[in-house]
Amino acid sequence: MKDWKKMAGLVVVFLVAYFLPLGNPKVTNAILEAFRLLQWYAMNHTLACVVPAMFIAGAISTFLSQASVMRYLGPSSNRAFGTTPTT
């Protein structure tokens, strides 16, 4: 069943690419604007959000043990802010 979903997805992508009217200026402009928006997002989001998040994740993994992180942030932790888990 999983393979059929992948195959159906590939067929849909192929059919969209096959029947897409690239001669129409509105379609061509929409595709170019989509890639410009993707480029803008990649430029701004990567530097502003992803790089600091990687530094924070690296600091957490360097300075804190996995057991202490899982104690306060894991599935068995209390949901109330600032309380210690009972287990």
DSSP file (Angstrom, degrees, kcal/mol; ACC not computed):
  #  RESIDUE AA STRUCTURE BP1 BP2  ACC     N-H-->O    O-->H-N    N-H-->O    O-->H-N    TCO  KAPPA ALPHA  PHI   PSI    X-CA   Y-CA   Z-CA
    1    1 A M     >        0   0    0      0, 0.0     4,-1.6     0, 0.0     5,-0.1   0.000 360.0 360.0 360.0 -38.2    0.0    0.0    0.0
    2    2 A K  H  >  +     0   0    0      1,-0.2     4,-1.8     2,-0.2     5,-0.1   0.886 360.0  51.9 -64.9 -39.0    2.9    2.4    0.8
    3    3 A D  H  > S+     0   0    0      1,-0.2     4,-2.5     2,-0.2    -1,-0.2   0.865 106.0  54.7 -66.0 -35.6    4.4    1.8   -2.6
    4    4 A W  H  > S+     0   0    0      2,-0.2     4,-2.6     1,-0.2    -1,-0.2   0.870 106.5  51.6 -65.7 -36.3    1.1    2.6   -4.3
    5    5 A K  H  X S+     0   0    0     -4,-1.6     4,-2.2     2,-0.2    -1,-0.2   0.905 111.0  47.5 -66.9 -40.8    1.0    5.9   -2.5
    6    6 A K  H  X S+     0   0    0     -4,-1.8     4,-2.3     2,-0.2    -2,-0.2   0.928 113.4  48.0 -63.9 -44.5    4.5    6.8   -3.7
    7    7 A M  H  X S+     0   0    0     -4,-2.5     4,-2.4     1,-0.2    -2,-0.2   0.905 111.1  50.6 -63.5 -41.6    3.7    5.8   -7.2
    8    8 A A  H  X S+     0   0    0     -4,-2.6     4,-2.4     1,-0.2    -1,-0.2   0.897 109.8  51.1 -63.7 -40.1    0.4    7.8   -7.2
    9    9 A G  H  X S+     0   0    0     -4,-2.2     4,-2.3     2,-0.2    -2,-0.2   0.911 110.6  48.0 -62.8 -42.8    2.3   10.8   -5.9
   10   10 A L  H  X S+     0   0    0     -4,-2.3     4,-2.4     2,-0.2    -2,-0.2   0.893 111.2  50.9 -65.1 -39.3    4.9   10.5   -8.7
   11   11 A V  H  X S+     0   0    0     -4,-2.4     4,-2.7     2,-0.2    -2,-0.2   0.911 110.2  49.7 -64.4 -42.0    2.2   10.1  -11.3
   12   12 A V  H  X S+     0   0    0     -4,-2.4     4,-2.5     2,-0.2     5,-0.2   0.926 111.6  48.1 -63.1 -44.7    0.4   13.2  -10.1
   13   13 A V  H  X S+     0   0    0     -4,-2.3     4,-2.4     1,-0.2    -1,-0.2   0.914 112.9  49.1 -62.1 -42.1    3.6   15.3  -10.1
   14   14 A F  H  X S+     0   0    0     -4,-2.4     4,-2.4     2,-0.2    -2,-0.2   0.918 111.3  48.8 -63.4 -43.8    4.3   14.0  -13.7
   15   15 A L  H  X S+     0   0    0     -4,-2.7     4,-2.5     2,-0.2    -2,-0.2   0.896 111.1  49.6 -65.7 -39.4    0.8   14.9  -14.9
   16   16 A V  H  X S+     0   0    0     -4,-2.5     4,-1.0     1,-0.2    -1,-0.2   0.932 113.7  46.2 -63.1 -44.6    1.0   18.4  -13.4
   17   17 A A  H  < S+     0   0    0     -4,-2.4    -2,-0.2    -5,-0.2    -1,-0.2   0.862 113.9  49.8 -65.4 -34.7    4.4   18.9  -15.1
   18   18 A Y  H  < S+     0   0    0     -4,-2.4    -2,-0.2     1,-0.2    -1,-0.2   0.907 119.0  34.7 -70.9 -43.0    3.1   17.5  -18.4
   19   19 A F  H  < S+     0   0    0     -4,-2.5    -1,-0.2    -5,-0.2    -2,-0.2   0.400  84.4 121.5 -96.5   3.0   -0.1   19.6  -18.6
   20   20 A L     <  -     0   0    0     -4,-1.0     2,-1.8    -3,-0.2     3,-0.1  -0.519  64.9-131.4 -69.2 124.0    1.2   22.8  -17.0
   21   21 A P    >   +     0   0    0      0, 0.0     3,-1.5     0, 0.0     6,-0.3  -0.534  34.3 170.6 -80.6  84.1    0.8   25.6  -19.5
   22   22 A L  T 3  S+     0   0    0     -2,-1.8     6,-0.1     1,-0.3    -2,-0.0   0.651  70.5  68.3 -71.0 -13.9    4.3   27.2  -19.3
   23   23 A G  T 3  S+     0   0    0     -3,-0.1    -1,-0.3     4,-0.1     3,-0.0   0.687  79.2  93.4 -75.2 -17.4    3.5   29.4  -22.3
   24   24 A N  S <> S-     0   0    0     -3,-1.5     4,-2.2     1,-0.1     3,-0.3  -0.646  73.0-145.5 -77.5 124.5    1.0   31.3  -20.2
   25   25 A P  H  > S+     0   0    0      0, 0.0     4,-2.6     0, 0.0     5,-0.2   0.831  97.4  57.4 -61.6 -32.0    2.8   34.4  -18.6
   26   26 A K  H  > S+     0   0    0      2,-0.2     4,-2.2     1,-0.2     5,-0.1   0.916 109.3  44.6 -64.7 -41.5    0.7   34.1  -15.5
   27   27 A V  H  > S+     0   0    0     -3,-0.3     4,-2.3    -6,-0.3     5,-0.2   0.929 114.7  48.2 -67.8 -45.3    1.8   30.5  -14.8
   28   28 A T  H  X S+     0   0    0     -4,-2.2     4,-2.3    -7,-0.2    -2,-0.2   0.914 113.3  47.8 -61.7 -43.0    5.5   31.4  -15.6
   29   29 A N  H  X S+     0   0    0     -4,-2.6     4,-2.7    -5,-0.2    -1,-0.2   0.894 110.2  52.3 -65.1 -40.1    5.3   34.4  -13.3
   30   30 A A  H  X S+     0   0    0     -4,-2.2     4,-2.0    -5,-0.2    -2,-0.2   0.903 110.4  47.9 -63.3 -40.5    3.7   32.4  -10.5
   31   31 A I  H  X S+     0   0    0     -4,-2.3     4,-2.0     2,-0.2    -2,-0.2   0.926 113.1  48.0 -66.5 -44.2    6.4   29.8  -10.7
   32   32 A L  H  X S+     0   0    0     -4,-2.3     4,-2.3     1,-0.2    -2,-0.2   0.907 111.6  49.8 -63.2 -41.3    9.2   32.4  -10.7
   33   33 A E  H  X S+     0   0    0     -4,-2.7     4,-2.6     2,-0.2    -1,-0.2   0.869 107.8  54.7 -65.7 -35.5    7.6   34.2   -7.7
   34   34 A A  H  X S+     0   0    0     -4,-2.0     4,-2.2     1,-0.2    -1,-0.2   0.917 110.7  45.2 -63.3 -42.3    7.3   30.9   -5.8
   35   35 A F  H  X S+     0   0    0     -4,-2.0     4,-2.3     2,-0.2    -2,-0.2   0.855 111.8  52.3 -70.8 -33.5   11.1   30.3   -6.3
   36   36 A R  H  X S+     0   0    0     -4,-2.3     4,-2.6     2,-0.2    -2,-0.2   0.910 110.5  48.0 -65.7 -40.8   11.8   33.9   -5.3
   37   37 A L  H  X S+     0   0    0     -4,-2.6     4,-2.6     2,-0.2    -2,-0.2   0.900 111.1  50.9 -65.3 -40.1    9.8   33.5   -2.2
   38   38 A L  H  X S+     0   0    0     -4,-2.2     4,-2.5     2,-0.2    -2,-0.2   0.903 111.2  48.6 -62.1 -41.3   11.6   30.3   -1.4
   39   39 A Q  H  X S+     0   0    0     -4,-2.3     4,-2.5     2,-0.2    -2,-0.2   0.923 111.5  49.0 -65.5 -44.1   14.9   32.0   -1.9
   40   40 A W  H  X S+     0   0    0     -4,-2.6     4,-2.7     1,-0.2     5,-0.3   0.924 112.7  48.4 -60.1 -44.9   14.0   34.9    0.3
   41   41 A Y  H  X>S+     0   0    0     -4,-2.6     4,-2.7     1,-0.2     5,-0.5   0.920 111.8  48.8 -62.8 -44.3   12.8   32.5    3.0
   42   42 A A  H  X5S+     0   0    0     -4,-2.5     4,-1.3     1,-0.2     5,-0.3   0.905 114.0  46.3 -63.9 -40.8   15.9   30.4    2.8
   43   43 A M  H  X5S+     0   0    0     -4,-2.5     4,-1.1    -5,-0.2    -2,-0.2   0.941 122.6  33.0 -67.1 -46.9   18.2   33.5    3.1
   44   44 A N  H  X5S+     0   0    0     -4,-2.7     4,-1.9    -5,-0.2     5,-0.2   0.907 121.0  45.5 -80.3 -42.5   16.3   35.1    6.0
   45   45 A H  H  X>S+     0   0    0     -4,-2.7     4,-2.5    -5,-0.3     5,-1.7   0.877 109.1  55.7 -71.6 -37.2   15.1   32.1    7.9
   46   46 A T  I  <XS+     0   0    0     -4,-1.3     5,-2.2    -5,-0.5    -1,-0.2   0.943 115.5  35.9 -62.6 -48.1   18.4   30.2    7.8
   47   47 A L  I  <5S+     0   0    0     -4,-1.1    -1,-0.2    -5,-0.3    -2,-0.2   0.877 123.6  42.0 -74.4 -36.3   20.5   33.0    9.3
   48   48 A A  I  <5S+     0   0    0     -4,-1.9    -2,-0.2    -5,-0.2    -3,-0.2   0.816 133.3   7.7 -82.9 -30.3   17.9   34.3   11.7
   49   49 A C  I  X5S+     0   0    0     -4,-2.5     4,-1.9    -5,-0.2    -3,-0.2   0.783 122.0  49.4-120.4 -48.3   16.5   31.1   13.1
   50   50 A V  I  ><S+     0   0    0     -5,-1.7     4,-2.2     2,-0.2     5,-0.2   0.924 109.0  50.2 -71.2 -44.6   18.2   27.9   12.1
   51   51 A V  H  ><S+     0   0    0     -5,-2.2     4,-2.0    -6,-0.2    -1,-0.2   0.942 113.7  44.6 -62.9 -48.4   21.8   28.9   12.9
   52   52 A P  H  > S+     0   0    0      0, 0.0     4,-2.5     0, 0.0    -1,-0.2   0.888 111.5  54.8 -62.1 -35.7   21.0   30.1   16.4
   53   53 A A  H  X S+     0   0    0     -4,-1.9     4,-2.6     1,-0.2    -2,-0.2   0.889 107.2  50.1 -63.7 -37.3   18.8   27.0   17.0
   54   54 A M  H  X S+     0   0    0     -4,-2.2     4,-2.4     2,-0.2    -1,-0.2   0.893 110.5  49.6 -67.9 -38.8   21.8   24.8   16.1
   55   55 A F  H  X S+     0   0    0     -4,-2.0     4,-2.3     2,-0.2    -2,-0.2   0.913 112.1  48.1 -64.7 -41.2   24.0   26.6   18.5
   56   56 A I  H  X S+     0   0    0     -4,-2.5     4,-2.5     2,-0.2    -2,-0.2   0.924 112.3  48.6 -64.6 -44.0   21.5   26.3   21.3
   57   57 A A  H  X S+     0   0    0     -4,-2.6     4,-2.4     1,-0.2    -2,-0.2   0.894 111.6  50.1 -63.5 -38.9   21.0   22.6   20.6
   58   58 A G  H  X S+     0   0    0     -4,-2.4     4,-1.6     2,-0.2    -1,-0.2   0.894 110.9  49.0 -65.8 -39.2   24.8   22.1   20.5
   59   59 A A  H  X S+     0   0    0     -4,-2.3     4,-2.8     2,-0.2     5,-0.3   0.908 111.2  49.8 -66.6 -41.0   25.1   23.9   23.9
   60   60 A I  H  X S+     0   0    0     -4,-2.5     4,-1.9     1,-0.2    -2,-0.2   0.936 113.1  45.7 -62.8 -45.1   22.4   21.9   25.4
   61   61 A S  H  < S+     0   0    0     -4,-2.4    -1,-0.2    -5,-0.2    -2,-0.2   0.788 117.5  45.5 -70.5 -25.0   23.9   18.6   24.3
   62   62 A T  H  < S+     0   0    0     -4,-1.6    -2,-0.2    -5,-0.2    -1,-0.2   0.917 122.9  29.4 -81.6 -45.3   27.4   19.7   25.4
   63   63 A F  H  < S+     0   0    0     -4,-2.8     2,-0.4    -5,-0.2    -2,-0.2   0.634 115.0  57.0 -96.6 -15.2   26.6   21.1   28.9
   64   64 A L  S  < S-     0   0    0     -4,-1.9     2,-0.1    -5,-0.3    -1,-0.0  -0.923  78.4-123.3-119.2 143.4   23.6   19.1   30.0
   65   65 A S     >  -     0   0    0     -2,-0.4     4,-1.8     1,-0.1     5,-0.2  -0.468  23.0-120.2 -78.9 156.0   23.3   15.3   30.3
   66   66 A Q  H  > S+     0   0    0      1,-0.2     4,-2.6     2,-0.2     5,-0.2   0.859 111.8  57.8 -63.6 -35.0   20.6   13.5   28.4
   67   67 A A  H  > S+     0   0    0      1,-0.2     4,-1.7     2,-0.2    -1,-0.2   0.905 106.7  46.7 -64.0 -41.5   19.2   12.2   31.6
   68   68 A S  H  > S+     0   0    0      2,-0.2     4,-1.5     1,-0.2    -1,-0.2   0.883 112.9  49.4 -70.4 -35.9   18.6   15.7   33.1
   69   69 A V  H  X S+     0   0    0     -4,-1.8     4,-2.7     1,-0.2     5,-0.3   0.932 113.0  46.8 -65.9 -44.4   17.1   17.0   29.8
   70   70 A M  H  X S+     0   0    0     -4,-2.6     4,-1.5     1,-0.2     6,-0.3   0.794 106.2  60.7 -68.1 -27.6   14.7   14.0   29.7
   71   71 A R  H  < S+     0   0    0     -4,-1.7    -1,-0.2    -5,-0.2    -2,-0.2   0.912 119.2  25.5 -64.8 -41.9   13.8   14.4   33.3
   72   72 A Y  H  < S+     0   0    0     -4,-1.5    -2,-0.2    -3,-0.2    -1,-0.2   0.718 137.8  26.8 -96.0 -23.7   12.4   17.9   32.7
   73   73 A L  H  < S+     0   0    0     -4,-2.7    -3,-0.2    -5,-0.2    -2,-0.2   0.432  97.2 102.8-119.2  -1.7   11.4   17.7   29.1
   74   74 A G  S >< S-     0   0    0     -4,-1.5     3,-1.3    -5,-0.3    -4,-0.0  -0.061  87.4 -92.0 -79.3-178.8   10.7   14.1   28.5
   75   75 A P  T 3  S+     0   0    0      0, 0.0    -1,-0.1     0, 0.0    -4,-0.1   0.734 122.7  52.2 -68.4 -22.7    7.4   12.2   28.2
   76   76 A S  T 3  S+     0   0    0     -6,-0.3    11,-0.3     2,-0.0    10,-0.2   0.349  86.9 110.7 -96.0   7.9    7.3   11.4   32.0
   77   77 A S  S <  S-     0   0    0     -3,-1.3    -5,-0.1    -7,-0.2     2,-0.1  -0.399  77.4 -97.9 -80.0 158.7    7.8   14.9   33.2
   78   78 A N        -     0   0    0      5,-0.2     4,-0.1     1,-0.1    -1,-0.1  -0.442  23.0-139.9 -70.7 149.2    5.2   17.1   34.9
   79   79 A R  S    S+     0   0    0     -2,-0.1     2,-0.2     2,-0.1    -1,-0.1   0.661  73.8  97.4 -86.8 -16.9    3.4   19.5   32.7
   80   80 A A  S >  S-     0   0    0      1,-0.1     3,-1.1     4,-0.1     2,-0.3  -0.499  85.2-106.5 -73.9 142.0    3.3   22.3   35.2
   81   81 A F  T 3  S+     0   0    0      1,-0.2    -1,-0.1    -2,-0.2     3,-0.1  -0.490  95.6   8.1 -71.5 130.6    6.1   24.9   34.7
   82   82 A G  T 3  S+     0   0    0      1,-0.3     2,-0.3    -2,-0.3    -1,-0.2   0.488  94.8 120.7  85.7   3.7    8.9   24.8   37.2
   83   83 A T    <   -     0   0    0     -3,-1.1    -1,-0.3    -5,-0.1    -5,-0.2  -0.732  59.8-122.9-101.3 152.6    8.0   21.6   39.1
   84   84 A T        -     0   0    0     -2,-0.3   -12,-0.1    -3,-0.1    -4,-0.1  -0.673  32.0-105.5 -90.7 146.6   10.2   18.6   39.4
   85   85 A P        -     0   0    0      0, 0.0    -8,-0.1     0, 0.0    -1,-0.1  -0.326  16.2-138.9 -68.9 153.4    8.9   15.2   38.2
   86   86 A T              0   0    0    -10,-0.2    -9,-0.1     1,-0.2    -2,-0.0   0.643 360.0 360.0 -87.8 -15.5    7.9   12.6   40.8
   87   87 A T              0   0    0    -11,-0.3    -1,-0.2   -16,-0.1   -10,-0.1   0.463 360.0 360.0 -91.2 360.0    9.5    9.6   39.0
